[in-house]
Amino acid sequence: MKLYTEEQVKEMFEQFQTHLPFHYEILLQEHMNKLTPIQLPSDEEIEKESFDLYANHNTYSLNVRQYKAFKRGAKWMSDKIQGDDKQ
């Protein structure tokens, strides 16, 4: 699966503007409205979800590791989707 940002899609449409009818802005907005955006969680949402899943239980040591791993993995995935190519 490939993901593109709204800015990238608009840029692509602008490159083809000369081949589109005069109502370029209307066409662009109609197509953008048909897309389903992916909402990435904020750092705070990742923190809350990882705490709710793992750190809010009694078996402390195992859950702390899971909590940190979940948080680190969610942040890594979010960075990758946003175009961060660091390891």
Secondary structure, DSSP 8 states (H G I E B T S, - for coil): -----HHHHHHHHHHTGGGS-S-HHHHHHHHHHHS-------HHHHHHHHIIIIITSS-HHHHHHHHHHHHHHHHHHHHHHTT----
